[in-house]
Amino acid sequence: MGKQEEWETLSHSANTVVMISPDQFGFNAETAETNTFQNQPEKTEQVKEEALREFNNMAQALRDHGINVSVLPSREDVVTPDAVFPNNWFSLHENETLVIYPMLAEVRRAERQVDSLISTLSDIGVKPQVIDMSAQEGEGQILEGTGSLVLDRVQKIAYAIGSPRTSEDMFYEWCKEMDYEPLFFHAFDKDSNPIYHTNVILSIGRDFVVICEEAIRDSDEKDKIINSLQKNDRRLITITLDQVYSFCGNILELQSSIHGSVVILSSTAYNAFTEEQLRQLEEKNTLITVSIPTIEKIGGGSARCMLAEVFPSKTD
């Protein structure tokens, strides 16, 4: 079977996600040092309650649209203000491999609750084999899950932006372990800071790619990335840096039992896309829009960051 036939027959996206409730949500000064998308709230009252409301509404919206959602509470023994973004400490893959990641901020390392996660996965019939890379953080080697990594799961290509949260050596080690072709590059925000996570400027669907070319300043790197992304005739939707700040790049394709292929995005992102860009996204997908402004503004992440995909085992 050739690559094109594989693309036509294999699922690029998951129908099940794990979400972790923001039970201790708040502004994290430690992570704000490398995430310019975070904003300190003028008032701290009701922030956690608002985040929990947004989270619960989002989880219910996904269920209502035919997405399987498993919710795991935050750890109770430590304070984890960013626990709502679980895709940074683990990822699941089609062979039921569970990868645990090395993270930059010490406070975020406390989010990991591997035993509870395995129990939750077991409840939905997934028996993962664990690859734990987290010890590498002690050597300064950082790779923050599918924040650092944006994966073309069918072509087996991994894309990553170099930043304090994504070490080049760690990226290549992951690609070797998981048998992915590595494409490492650099991207910058309006203030010339490295973009903190790759999934802020890049999203890959079965039939589309959303990419901020403006953030990739090196022309050779840009050509290499764009040429790779355009394989299989996927529609290229180019967003601006202004749209990146509205989280237009932080979207995720999933599979719904009701709609088929869907794209999850925040209302902030939806309102920032142009009519033509929305038309392109909707050509082969149903859009599911969720309102998460508190989580976005204070946490510095959006819809994609809140979702950890679960893939079943491959079957013959």
C-alpha positions as CSV (number, residue, x, y, z in Angstrom):
1,M,0.0,0.0,0.0
2,G,1.4,3.4,-1.0
3,K,1.4,6.6,1.0
4,Q,-1.6,8.0,-0.8
5,E,-3.6,4.8,-0.1
6,E,-2.5,4.9,3.5
7,W,-3.7,8.5,3.8
8,E,-7.1,7.5,2.4
9,T,-7.6,4.5,4.7
10,L,-6.0,5.4,8.0
11,S,-7.5,7.8,10.5
12,H,-5.5,10.9,11.1
13,S,-7.6,12.0,14.1
14,A,-9.0,10.5,17.3
15,N,-12.6,10.2,18.4
16,T,-11.7,10.2,22.1
17,V,-9.9,12.7,24.3
18,V,-8.8,13.0,27.9
19,M,-9.3,16.4,29.6
20,I,-8.1,17.5,33.1
21,S,-10.3,19.8,35.1
22,P,-8.8,23.2,36.2
23,D,-9.4,22.6,39.9
24,Q,-6.6,25.0,40.9
25,F,-6.5,27.3,37.9
26,G,-4.8,30.6,38.0
27,F,-2.0,32.8,36.6
28,N,1.4,31.1,36.7
29,A,4.2,33.6,36.8
30,E,6.8,30.8,36.3
31,T,5.4,29.7,32.9
32,A,4.7,33.3,31.9
33,E,8.4,33.8,31.5
34,T,8.3,31.8,28.3
35,N,4.6,32.2,27.3
36,T,3.9,35.7,26.1
37,F,0.2,34.7,25.5
38,Q,-0.5,34.6,29.3
39,N,-2.0,37.7,31.0
40,Q,-2.2,38.4,34.7
41,P,-5.8,39.1,35.7
42,E,-6.7,42.5,37.1
43,K,-9.0,40.7,39.6
44,T,-8.3,37.1,40.9
45,E,-11.8,36.6,42.3
46,Q,-13.9,34.1,40.4
47,V,-11.0,33.2,38.0
48,K,-11.0,29.5,39.0
49,E,-14.8,29.3,39.0
50,E,-14.9,30.9,35.5
51,A,-12.3,28.5,34.2
52,L,-14.2,25.5,35.7
53,R,-17.4,26.7,34.1
54,E,-15.7,27.1,30.7
55,F,-14.1,23.7,31.0
56,N,-17.3,21.9,31.9
57,N,-19.2,23.6,29.1
58,M,-16.5,22.6,26.6
59,A,-16.5,19.0,27.7
60,Q,-20.2,18.8,27.5
61,A,-20.2,20.5,24.0
62,L,-17.8,17.8,22.8
63,R,-19.9,15.0,24.1
64,D,-23.0,16.6,22.6
65,H,-21.3,16.6,19.2
66,G,-20.3,12.9,19.4
67,I,-16.8,13.1,20.9
68,N,-15.9,10.7,23.7
69,V,-14.5,12.6,26.7
70,S,-12.8,11.2,29.8
71,V,-12.3,13.8,32.5
72,L,-9.5,13.4,35.1
73,P,-9.4,15.7,38.2
74,S,-6.3,17.7,38.9
75,R,-4.0,16.3,41.6
76,E,-5.2,17.3,45.1
77,D,-1.8,17.1,46.9
78,V,-0.1,19.9,44.9
79,V,-1.1,23.2,43.3
80,T,-1.1,22.9,39.5
81,P,-2.6,26.1,37.9
82,D,-1.9,24.8,34.4
83,A,-3.3,21.3,34.7
84,V,-6.1,22.1,32.2
85,F,-3.4,21.7,29.5
86,P,-2.6,17.9,29.8
87,N,-1.2,17.4,26.3
88,N,2.1,18.9,27.5
89,W,2.9,16.0,29.9
90,F,1.6,13.0,27.9
91,S,0.5,11.8,24.5
92,L,-1.2,8.6,23.3
93,H,-0.5,6.9,20.0
94,E,-2.2,4.3,17.8
95,N,-0.2,1.3,19.2
96,E,-1.4,2.4,22.7
97,T,2.0,3.8,23.5
98,L,1.8,6.4,26.2
99,V,4.7,8.9,26.3
100,I,5.5,10.9,29.4
101,Y,7.4,14.2,28.7
102,P,10.1,16.3,30.3
103,M,8.7,19.8,31.1
104,L,10.4,23.1,31.7
105,A,8.6,24.6,34.7
106,E,8.9,22.8,38.0
107,V,5.4,23.6,38.9
108,R,4.1,22.0,35.7
109,R,6.1,18.8,36.4
110,A,3.8,18.3,39.3
111,E,0.8,17.9,37.0
112,R,1.9,14.4,36.0
113,Q,-0.3,11.7,37.5
114,V,0.6,8.7,35.5
115,D,-1.1,6.0,37.6
116,S,-4.4,7.9,37.6
117,L,-4.2,8.4,33.9
118,I,-3.5,4.7,33.3
119,S,-6.5,3.9,35.4
120,T,-8.7,6.3,33.4
121,L,-7.5,4.8,30.1
122,S,-8.1,1.3,31.4
123,D,-11.7,2.3,32.0
124,I,-12.1,3.0,28.3
125,G,-10.3,-0.1,27.2
126,V,-6.8,1.2,26.6
127,K,-3.9,-0.6,28.1
128,P,-0.9,1.6,27.4
129,Q,2.7,0.7,27.2
130,V,4.6,3.6,28.8
131,I,7.7,5.4,27.5
132,D,8.8,7.8,30.3
133,M,11.1,10.5,29.0
134,S,10.5,12.8,32.0
135,A,13.9,12.2,33.7
136,Q,15.5,14.1,30.8
137,E,14.3,17.3,32.3
138,G,17.0,16.9,34.9
139,E,19.6,17.3,32.1
140,G,17.8,20.3,30.7
141,Q,16.3,18.4,27.9
142,I,12.7,19.5,27.4
143,L,9.9,18.4,25.1
144,E,6.4,19.4,26.1
145,G,4.2,16.8,24.4
146,T,1.9,17.8,21.5
147,G,2.5,21.4,22.5
148,S,6.1,21.0,21.3
149,L,5.2,18.4,18.7
150,V,2.7,18.8,15.9
151,L,2.3,15.4,14.3
152,D,1.3,14.2,10.8
153,R,0.3,10.7,12.1
154,V,-0.2,9.2,8.7
155,Q,2.9,10.4,7.0
156,K,4.8,9.9,10.3
157,I,6.3,13.4,10.2
158,A,6.9,15.4,13.4
159,Y,7.2,19.2,13.4
160,A,8.8,21.2,16.2
161,I,9.9,24.8,16.9
162,G,13.0,25.3,18.9
163,S,12.3,27.2,22.2
164,P,13.1,26.9,25.9
165,R,10.2,24.4,26.0
166,T,11.5,22.3,23.1
167,S,15.1,21.0,23.0
168,E,16.4,20.0,19.6
169,D,18.2,16.9,20.9
170,M,15.1,15.8,22.8
171,F,13.0,16.2,19.7
172,Y,15.3,14.0,17.6
173,E,15.4,11.4,20.4
174,W,11.6,11.3,20.4
175,C,11.5,10.9,16.6
176,K,14.0,8.1,16.7
177,E,12.0,6.3,19.5
178,M,8.7,6.8,17.7
179,D,9.9,6.3,14.2
180,Y,8.9,9.7,12.9
181,E,10.7,11.9,10.3
182,P,11.9,15.1,12.2
183,L,11.4,18.6,10.9
184,F,12.8,21.1,13.3
185,F,12.6,24.8,12.7
186,H,12.3,28.3,14.3
187,A,9.5,30.7,14.7
188,F,9.1,34.0,16.5
189,D,6.4,36.2,17.9
190,K,5.9,40.0,17.4
191,D,8.6,40.8,19.9
192,S,11.1,38.4,18.3
193,N,10.7,35.9,21.1
194,P,10.7,32.2,20.1
195,I,7.1,30.9,19.9
196,Y,6.8,28.8,23.0
197,H,4.9,25.9,21.5
198,T,4.6,24.6,17.9
199,N,0.9,24.1,18.2
200,V,0.3,27.8,18.5
201,I,1.2,28.4,14.9
202,L,0.5,25.0,13.2
203,S,-2.4,22.6,13.0
204,I,-2.5,19.6,10.7
205,G,-5.8,18.0,9.7
206,R,-6.6,15.3,7.2
207,D,-7.4,17.7,4.4
208,F,-6.1,21.1,5.7
209,V,-3.1,22.7,7.3
210,V,-3.3,26.0,9.3
211,I,0.2,27.7,9.4
212,C,1.6,31.1,10.3
213,E,4.3,31.5,7.7
214,E,5.0,35.0,8.9
215,A,6.4,33.6,12.2
216,I,9.1,31.6,10.3
217,R,11.7,34.1,9.4
218,D,14.3,31.9,7.8
219,S,13.4,31.4,4.1
220,D,15.0,28.0,3.7
221,E,13.3,26.7,6.8
222,K,10.0,28.2,5.6
223,D,10.3,26.5,2.2
224,K,11.2,23.2,3.8
225,I,8.2,23.3,6.1
226,I,5.6,24.4,3.5
227,N,6.8,21.9,1.0
228,S,6.4,19.1,3.5
229,L,3.0,20.3,4.7
230,Q,1.6,20.5,1.2
231,K,1.9,16.7,0.7
232,N,-1.3,14.9,-0.2
233,D,-2.8,18.1,-1.6
234,R,-4.0,19.4,1.8
235,R,-5.5,22.9,1.7
236,L,-3.0,25.4,3.1
237,I,-4.7,28.1,5.3
238,T,-2.2,30.8,6.1
239,I,-2.8,32.9,9.2
240,T,-1.2,36.1,10.4
241,L,0.7,36.7,13.7
242,D,-2.3,38.8,14.8
243,Q,-4.5,35.7,14.3
244,V,-1.9,33.6,16.2
245,Y,-2.6,35.8,19.2
246,S,-6.2,34.9,18.8
247,F,-5.3,31.2,18.9
248,C,-6.3,30.5,15.2
249,G,-3.4,28.0,15.1
250,N,-4.4,26.2,18.3
251,I,-7.2,24.1,16.8
252,L,-7.7,20.3,16.6
253,E,-9.3,17.9,14.2
254,L,-11.2,15.0,15.8
255,Q,-13.7,12.3,14.6
256,S,-17.3,12.6,15.7
257,S,-19.8,9.8,15.8
258,I,-22.4,12.3,14.6
259,H,-20.6,14.6,12.2
260,G,-17.6,12.7,11.0
261,S,-14.6,15.0,10.8
262,V,-14.8,18.0,13.1
263,V,-12.5,20.9,14.1
264,I,-12.5,22.1,17.7
265,L,-11.7,25.8,18.1
266,S,-12.4,28.6,20.5
267,S,-14.8,31.4,19.9
268,T,-11.8,33.7,20.1
269,A,-10.2,31.9,17.1
270,Y,-13.5,31.6,15.2
271,N,-14.0,35.4,15.4
272,A,-10.5,36.0,14.2
273,F,-10.6,33.8,11.1
274,T,-11.7,35.5,7.9
275,E,-14.9,34.3,6.2
276,E,-12.8,32.7,3.5
277,Q,-10.6,30.8,6.0
278,L,-13.7,29.5,7.8
279,R,-15.2,28.4,4.5
280,Q,-12.0,26.5,3.8
281,L,-12.1,24.8,7.2
282,E,-15.8,24.0,6.9
283,E,-15.4,22.5,3.4
284,K,-14.8,19.0,4.8
285,N,-15.3,19.5,8.5
286,T,-17.9,20.6,11.0
287,L,-16.7,23.3,13.3
288,I,-17.3,23.0,17.0
289,T,-16.7,26.4,18.7
290,V,-16.2,26.6,22.5
291,S,-16.0,29.7,24.7
292,I,-12.9,29.6,26.9
293,P,-11.8,33.3,27.2
294,T,-10.6,33.0,30.9
295,I,-8.5,29.9,30.2
296,E,-7.0,31.5,27.1
297,K,-6.2,34.9,28.6
298,I,-4.8,33.8,31.9
299,G,-3.5,30.3,31.0
300,G,-2.1,31.3,27.6
301,G,-3.4,28.2,25.8
302,S,-6.6,27.4,23.9
303,A,-8.8,24.5,22.7
304,R,-6.1,22.3,21.3
305,C,-3.9,22.5,24.5
306,M,-6.9,21.3,26.5
307,L,-7.2,18.0,24.6
308,A,-5.1,14.9,24.8
309,E,-6.1,12.5,22.0
310,V,-6.6,8.8,22.6
311,F,-6.0,6.4,19.7
312,P,-7.1,2.7,19.7
313,S,-4.8,-0.1,18.7
314,K,-4.3,-0.7,15.1
315,T,-6.2,-3.8,13.8
316,D,-5.6,-5.9,10.7
